[in-house]
Amino acid sequence: MENTLVTSTVPAQFVYFTCQRGAERSLKKEMERRRPNYRFSYSRPGFVTYRLPEPESLEKRLALDVPTLRLVFARSCSHSLGRVTTRECARADGSFDLATALQRVWNLALDEFDDNSRSANDARRQGRPAVKPARIHVYERDRANVGIRGFEPGLTPLAYEIHRKLYDAAPDAFKDGFGPNADRLDAPGEPGEVCLDVALVEEDEWHVGFHRVTDVHSRYPGGLFPLALPVDATSRAFLKFEEGLRWSEFPIGVESRCVDIGSAPGGGSQALLARGAFVLGVDPAEMDPLVLAHPNFTHLRGRINQLKRKLFRKSRWFLTDMNVAPNYTLDALEELVARDDIEARGLLFTLKFFDWKFADDVPEYLRRVKSWGFNHVRARQLQYNRQEIMVAALKKPFRR
């Protein structure tokens, strides 16, 4: 009997991630733990792709995201529709043709989301409405290491330009279903919306994909918050903790009692004060006069291990951004919040990686925090983190 080779009619499926430059190795090690059956495919600094072990339905792919995978070092997650490169979009002289590239993006989107696509037909058979993108997310991978020559990840002029051109070129079948303010790249998506992603890996290499909005970072292109440092901010720590507070969704607001360990010169404290919180700032160094003058701020000048614990008995939220090794930070927090006489509700703190090998121990660091009684513990390398991560730990429900 003659052997017959059977091939699948469904093309291979890929997922791609963006991350901070330098974090690629840590992200790959996470994927080895979380999805060992995913096959590494391709990477550039700040950009990593994987092939799925077998084809999945659109709904299953939409359910896979950074929080579901419990990834610390991924900034964004997108399900690939294909690439746009000079190979597919060349002028007669061999250069990259932008008009052809824009059209190819929408052709790739039509293959997945057109009314006659496989996913639309599957939805009709199951009595569900067909999925359509509600907005377009365009973003660049990091062009440099965070902090090098002042580089900060964010939405770039090129991303805004390509977004505008893609929006103008959108087929009516998509444009009619766009969400509010879809013409603005920096407008946040709404929970449940599906976004068409265009990751600009190079000016002539775009990766097209999609994701569903599920958490605060996925509302923005590439997980990049459109934050700006206020003119009166005393340090960059304002951005770090502003993003961390939004990501953690901690209910810190008016009259919340917070401790900022390592507070000088005061950027992190300003993010708390802006929410109406009462802040105890712990640091042997001088605070900025603007922070000292705030009626809700009290400076406890000294190191945390030199101060009497009774000073913190009314505090519920503990934040720190100390420039020390991870275990030093954890030792200081454990000495403070693992005591019976201090009722900590939540922690928000950074762990510095002076060597990227520290990242291998993140699971152990998080287990240690859980051992203090915090039952909701997660970590993420934020947009405004440098070679570090942010950890959010919460006791829920909390009993005073």
C-alpha positions as CSV (number, residue, x, y, z in Angstrom):
1,M,0.0,0.0,0.0
2,E,1.4,3.4,-1.0
3,N,2.2,5.8,1.8
4,T,0.4,9.1,1.6
5,L,1.9,12.2,3.2
6,V,-0.8,14.1,5.1
7,T,-0.1,17.8,5.7
8,S,-2.2,20.3,7.7
9,T,-4.0,23.0,5.8
10,V,-3.7,25.3,8.8
11,P,-0.4,27.3,8.7
12,A,1.9,27.4,11.7
13,Q,1.0,29.9,14.4
14,F,3.4,32.2,16.2
15,V,3.3,34.5,19.2
16,Y,5.7,37.4,19.8
17,F,6.7,39.4,22.8
18,T,8.4,42.7,23.4
19,C,10.7,43.2,26.4
20,Q,13.3,45.5,27.7
21,R,16.7,45.2,26.0
22,G,18.8,42.8,27.9
23,A,15.9,40.9,29.3
24,E,15.6,38.4,26.4
25,R,17.5,35.6,28.2
26,S,15.2,36.0,31.3
27,L,12.1,35.9,29.1
28,K,13.3,32.8,27.3
29,K,13.9,31.0,30.6
30,E,10.4,32.0,31.7
31,M,8.9,30.5,28.6
32,E,10.9,27.3,29.2
33,R,9.1,27.0,32.5
34,R,5.7,28.2,31.5
35,R,5.4,26.8,28.0
36,P,8.1,24.2,27.4
37,N,6.3,22.9,24.3
38,Y,6.5,26.3,22.6
39,R,9.4,26.4,20.1
40,F,11.7,29.4,20.1
41,S,11.7,30.9,16.7
42,Y,13.4,34.3,16.3
43,S,14.6,37.3,18.4
44,R,16.1,40.7,18.2
45,P,17.1,42.9,21.1
46,G,13.8,43.6,22.8
47,F,11.7,41.2,20.6
48,V,11.2,37.5,20.9
49,T,9.0,35.1,18.9
50,Y,7.8,31.5,19.5
51,R,6.0,28.9,17.4
52,L,2.9,27.3,19.0
53,P,3.1,23.5,19.2
54,E,-0.2,23.1,17.3
55,P,-2.8,25.4,15.7
56,E,-5.3,26.9,18.2
57,S,-8.7,28.5,17.7
58,L,-8.9,32.3,17.7
59,E,-10.6,32.3,21.1
60,K,-7.9,30.2,22.6
61,R,-5.2,32.5,21.2
62,L,-7.0,35.6,22.5
63,A,-7.0,34.0,26.0
64,L,-3.2,33.8,26.0
65,D,-1.5,36.9,27.3
66,V,1.2,38.1,29.6
67,P,-0.8,37.7,32.8
68,T,-2.1,34.3,31.8
69,L,1.5,33.1,31.1
70,R,2.6,34.7,34.4
71,L,5.6,36.3,32.6
72,V,7.6,38.9,34.5
73,F,9.9,40.0,31.7
74,A,7.4,40.4,28.8
75,R,6.1,43.9,28.2
76,S,3.5,42.9,25.6
77,C,2.2,39.7,23.9
78,S,0.7,39.5,20.4
79,H,-0.5,36.6,18.2
80,S,1.2,36.8,14.8
81,L,-0.6,37.3,11.6
82,G,2.5,37.6,9.5
83,R,5.4,39.9,8.6
84,V,5.8,43.0,6.4
85,T,9.3,43.3,5.0
86,T,11.1,44.6,1.9
87,R,10.8,41.1,0.5
88,E,7.0,41.5,0.2
89,C,6.9,45.3,-0.2
90,A,9.7,46.4,-2.5
91,R,9.8,49.1,-5.1
92,A,11.4,48.6,-8.5
93,D,14.8,49.7,-7.0
94,G,14.5,47.2,-4.1
95,S,13.7,49.8,-1.4
96,F,10.8,49.4,1.1
97,D,7.5,50.7,-0.3
98,L,5.4,52.2,2.5
99,A,2.1,52.2,0.6
100,T,2.4,48.5,-0.2
101,A,3.4,47.8,3.4
102,L,0.2,49.5,4.7
103,Q,-1.9,47.5,2.3
104,R,-0.2,44.3,3.3
105,V,-1.0,44.9,7.0
106,W,-4.7,45.2,6.1
107,N,-4.5,42.1,3.8
108,L,-3.1,40.1,6.8
109,A,-5.9,41.4,9.0
110,L,-8.5,40.5,6.4
111,D,-7.2,36.9,6.3
112,E,-8.0,36.5,10.0
113,F,-10.9,38.9,10.6
114,D,-12.8,39.2,7.3
115,D,-16.4,38.1,7.3
116,N,-15.5,35.1,5.2
117,S,-12.4,34.1,7.2
118,R,-12.0,30.8,9.0
119,S,-12.5,32.4,12.4
120,A,-15.6,34.3,11.3
121,N,-17.1,31.1,9.9
122,D,-16.3,29.2,13.2
123,A,-18.0,32.0,15.2
124,R,-21.1,31.8,13.1
125,R,-21.3,28.0,13.5
126,Q,-21.1,28.5,17.3
127,G,-23.6,31.3,17.4
128,R,-21.1,33.9,18.4
129,P,-20.4,37.3,16.8
130,A,-17.3,37.5,14.6
131,V,-14.3,39.2,16.2
132,K,-13.1,42.5,14.7
133,P,-10.3,44.7,15.7
134,A,-11.5,47.8,17.7
135,R,-8.3,49.8,17.3
136,I,-4.7,49.7,15.9
137,H,-1.7,49.5,18.2
138,V,1.6,50.5,16.6
139,Y,4.9,50.5,18.6
140,E,8.6,50.2,18.2
141,R,10.8,47.7,20.0
142,D,13.3,49.5,22.3
143,R,16.1,51.1,20.3
144,A,18.5,51.3,23.2
145,N,18.9,50.1,26.8
146,V,16.8,52.0,29.3
147,G,18.7,54.9,30.7
148,I,21.5,54.9,28.1
149,R,21.9,58.4,26.8
150,G,18.6,59.2,28.4
151,F,16.6,56.6,26.5
152,E,13.1,55.9,27.9
153,P,10.7,53.4,26.2
154,G,7.6,55.0,24.9
155,L,5.5,55.7,21.8
156,T,7.7,57.2,19.1
157,P,7.0,59.7,16.3
158,L,7.4,56.8,13.8
159,A,4.7,54.8,15.6
160,Y,2.4,57.8,15.5
161,E,3.1,58.3,11.8
162,I,2.4,54.7,10.8
163,H,-0.7,54.6,13.0
164,R,-2.2,57.6,11.3
165,K,-1.5,56.1,7.9
166,L,-2.9,52.7,8.8
167,Y,-6.0,54.3,10.3
168,D,-6.6,56.3,7.1
169,A,-6.1,53.2,4.9
170,A,-8.3,51.0,7.0
171,P,-11.0,49.1,5.0
172,D,-14.6,50.2,5.7
173,A,-15.3,46.7,7.1
174,F,-12.9,47.4,9.9
175,K,-13.2,51.2,10.3
176,D,-17.0,50.9,11.0
177,G,-16.2,48.7,14.0
178,F,-13.5,50.8,15.5
179,G,-13.9,51.8,19.2
180,P,-14.0,55.4,20.6
181,N,-10.9,57.5,19.8
182,A,-9.4,54.7,17.7
183,D,-7.8,57.5,15.6
184,R,-5.6,58.3,18.6
185,L,-2.6,55.9,19.2
186,D,-2.4,56.9,22.8
187,A,-6.1,56.4,23.6
188,P,-6.5,53.4,26.0
189,G,-8.3,50.3,24.8
190,E,-11.3,49.0,26.7
191,P,-11.4,45.6,28.4
192,G,-12.4,42.9,26.0
193,E,-11.5,44.8,22.8
194,V,-9.3,43.2,20.2
195,C,-6.4,45.3,19.0
196,L,-4.5,44.9,15.7
197,D,-0.8,45.1,16.6
198,V,2.0,46.4,14.4
199,A,5.4,46.0,16.0
200,L,8.0,48.0,14.2
201,V,11.1,45.8,14.7
202,E,12.9,47.8,12.0
203,E,11.7,50.6,9.7
204,D,11.4,47.9,7.0
205,E,10.4,45.0,9.2
206,W,7.0,45.0,10.8
207,H,5.4,42.1,12.7
208,V,1.6,42.2,12.5
209,G,-0.6,40.5,15.1
210,F,-3.4,40.9,17.6
211,H,-4.3,40.7,21.2
212,R,-7.3,41.2,23.5
213,V,-7.3,43.9,26.2
214,T,-7.3,42.1,29.5
215,D,-5.1,44.2,31.9
216,V,-4.0,47.8,32.3
217,H,-0.8,47.4,30.2
218,S,-2.5,45.7,27.3
219,R,-4.8,48.8,26.9
220,Y,-1.8,50.6,25.4
221,P,0.3,49.9,22.3
222,G,3.2,47.6,23.3
223,G,2.3,47.9,26.9
224,L,3.7,51.4,26.9
225,F,2.0,54.0,29.1
226,P,1.9,57.5,27.6
227,L,3.3,59.1,30.8
228,A,5.3,62.3,31.1
229,L,7.4,63.4,34.0
230,P,5.7,66.3,35.7
231,V,7.7,69.6,35.7
232,D,7.7,69.5,39.6
233,A,8.7,65.9,39.9
234,T,11.8,65.6,42.0
235,S,13.1,62.4,40.4
236,R,12.4,59.7,37.8
237,A,11.1,57.5,40.6
238,F,7.8,59.3,40.1
239,L,7.3,57.6,36.7
240,K,8.3,54.2,38.1
241,F,5.8,54.3,41.0
242,E,3.1,56.0,39.0
243,E,3.2,53.1,36.5
244,G,3.5,50.6,39.4
245,L,0.5,52.0,41.2
246,R,-1.6,51.8,38.0
247,W,-0.4,48.2,37.2
248,S,-1.0,47.0,40.8
249,E,-4.4,48.7,41.0
250,F,-3.9,49.0,44.7
251,P,-6.7,51.0,46.3
252,I,-4.3,53.7,47.5
253,G,-6.1,57.0,47.7
254,V,-7.2,59.8,50.1
255,E,-5.9,59.2,53.6
256,S,-4.2,55.9,52.8
257,R,-1.3,55.5,55.2
258,C,1.9,54.7,53.3
259,V,5.6,54.2,54.1
260,D,8.1,55.0,51.4
261,I,11.4,53.4,52.3
262,G,14.4,55.0,50.6
263,S,12.3,58.0,49.8
264,A,14.9,60.7,48.9
265,P,14.7,62.9,47.0
266,G,10.9,62.2,46.8
267,G,9.7,61.2,43.4
268,G,7.9,58.0,44.6
269,S,6.4,59.9,47.5
270,Q,5.0,62.5,45.1
271,A,3.1,59.7,43.2
272,L,1.5,58.7,46.5
273,L,0.8,62.3,47.7
274,A,-0.9,63.0,44.4
275,R,-3.5,60.4,45.3
276,G,-4.1,62.1,48.7
277,A,-2.2,59.6,50.8
278,F,-0.4,60.2,54.0
279,V,3.3,59.3,53.5
280,L,6.1,58.5,55.9
281,G,9.3,58.9,54.0
282,V,12.2,57.0,55.4
283,D,15.7,58.0,54.3
284,P,18.9,59.3,55.9
285,A,19.4,61.6,52.9
286,E,17.7,65.0,52.4
287,M,14.3,65.2,50.9
288,D,13.4,67.8,48.2
289,P,11.9,70.9,49.8
290,L,8.8,70.6,47.7
291,V,8.0,67.2,49.2
292,L,8.9,68.3,52.7
293,A,6.5,71.2,52.4
294,H,3.5,68.9,51.6
295,P,1.1,68.7,54.6
296,N,0.6,64.9,54.1
297,F,4.4,64.1,54.2
298,T,6.5,63.3,57.2
299,H,10.3,62.7,56.9
300,L,11.7,60.0,59.2
301,R,15.4,60.7,58.8
302,G,17.4,57.5,59.2
303,R,17.6,54.0,58.0
304,I,14.7,51.7,58.3
305,N,16.5,49.3,60.7
306,Q,17.3,52.3,63.0
307,L,13.7,53.4,63.6
308,K,11.3,52.2,66.2
309,R,8.6,49.9,64.8
310,K,5.8,51.6,66.7
311,L,6.2,54.5,64.2
312,F,4.6,52.3,61.5
313,R,1.7,50.6,63.4
314,K,-0.9,52.7,61.6
315,S,0.6,52.2,58.1
316,R,-0.9,49.8,55.7
317,W,1.0,50.2,52.4
318,F,4.8,49.8,52.2
319,L,6.8,50.9,49.1
320,T,10.5,50.9,48.5
321,D,13.0,51.5,45.7
322,M,16.4,50.9,47.3
323,N,19.5,50.6,45.3
324,V,20.7,47.3,46.9
325,A,20.8,43.6,46.1
326,P,17.4,41.8,46.1
327,N,17.9,39.9,49.4
328,Y,18.8,43.1,51.2
329,T,15.5,44.6,50.2
330,L,13.6,41.5,51.2
331,D,15.4,41.3,54.5
332,A,14.4,44.9,55.3
333,L,10.8,44.3,54.3
334,E,10.5,41.1,56.2
335,E,11.8,42.6,59.4
336,L,9.2,45.3,59.1
337,V,6.0,43.6,57.7
338,A,6.3,40.1,59.0
339,R,5.7,41.3,62.6
340,D,2.4,40.8,64.5
341,D,2.3,44.4,65.6
342,I,2.4,45.8,62.0
343,E,-0.6,45.2,59.8
344,A,0.6,45.6,56.3
345,R,-2.0,45.3,53.6
346,G,0.2,45.7,50.5
347,L,3.7,46.0,49.3
348,L,5.0,47.6,46.1
349,F,8.8,47.4,45.7
350,T,11.6,47.0,43.3
351,L,14.3,44.3,43.2
352,K,17.5,45.4,41.5
353,F,19.5,43.0,39.3
354,F,23.1,44.2,39.3
355,D,23.7,41.0,37.3
356,W,21.0,39.5,35.1
357,K,21.6,36.2,36.8
358,F,19.6,37.5,39.8
359,A,16.6,37.2,37.5
360,D,16.8,33.4,37.7
361,D,15.9,33.6,41.3
362,V,12.6,35.6,40.8
363,P,10.4,32.5,41.6
364,E,12.2,32.1,45.0
365,Y,11.9,35.8,45.8
366,L,8.2,35.7,45.2
367,R,7.8,32.5,47.3
368,R,9.5,34.3,50.1
369,V,7.1,37.2,50.0
370,K,4.1,34.8,50.0
371,S,5.5,33.3,53.2
372,W,4.9,36.6,55.0
373,G,1.1,36.1,54.5
374,F,0.6,37.9,51.2
375,N,-1.7,35.7,49.1
376,H,-1.6,37.8,45.9
377,V,1.9,38.3,44.7
378,R,3.0,39.1,41.2
379,A,6.0,40.8,39.5
380,R,6.6,42.6,36.2
381,Q,9.5,44.5,34.6
382,L,7.8,47.8,34.1
383,Q,8.3,50.2,31.2
384,Y,10.1,52.6,33.6
385,N,12.1,50.0,35.4
386,R,15.7,49.7,34.5
387,Q,17.6,46.5,35.3
388,E,15.1,45.6,37.9
389,I,11.5,44.4,38.4
390,M,8.5,45.7,40.4
391,V,6.8,43.3,42.9
392,A,3.2,43.9,44.1
393,A,2.0,41.9,47.1
394,L,-1.5,42.1,48.6
395,K,-3.4,40.5,51.5
396,K,-6.9,39.9,50.2
397,P,-9.3,40.0,51.9
398,F,-7.6,42.3,54.5
399,R,-8.9,42.4,58.0
400,R,-7.9,45.5,60.1
